[in-house]
Amino acid sequence: MTHIFIAKKPFLLRLFLLLPLISIFIAGPLVERADAASKEKIERRVAKALTVFTEEVNGGDKLLSRAAGVLIFPSVKKAGIGIGAEYGEGALQIGGTSVAYYSTAAASIGLQLGGQVRSQFILFMEEEALEKFRYSDGWEVGVDGSVALITLGAGGKIDASKLDEPIIGFILNNKGLMYNLSLEGSKITEIDR
């Protein structure tokens, strides 16, 4: 009898099949938070990510030295099957020294399947933008501040038209600078380490 009921209600069947996946993606970031990286582990990952950044981004070292502060998420993991979630931990550096630790989390719904790991760099090019970020209680990209995402232009060169924005962002994977991605909706929260 139950089989006939489900067969007549395709929506219920899909919902029944998706419930375990939904719970995994909702609980995933919470489980990751419970197993949060230590301060030392974050520092090692940040140092490695910064090395890759300066090697991969033409003029990256000059951008880092000009920035009032740099928020580095060395490993942001994203997974999804229709519903996606991502999570990562990193550090805010001012003058090359970590001053605070943060997590980034986001959820999405849409056409997606699989997972990826990437590094995210948010450069606060103006002191005012950095201060607004530091004194916020949870900061959401696109709501509390806009991040001009720097992408690859023609011939693999950086699109320099956005380098004068107050906050700029870079996303790198193991193949280098990525494009066609967004940081919109990412919620960034300070964590204790």
Beta strands, then each sheet from edge to edge (+ up, - down):
strand 1: 69-94
strand 2: 97-124
strand 3: 139-140
strand 4: 148-149
strand 5: 167-173
strand 6: 176-177
strand 7: 187-191
sheet 1: 1+ 2- 5+ 4+
sheet 2: 1+ 2- 7+ 3-
sheet 3: 1+ 2- 5+ 6-
end
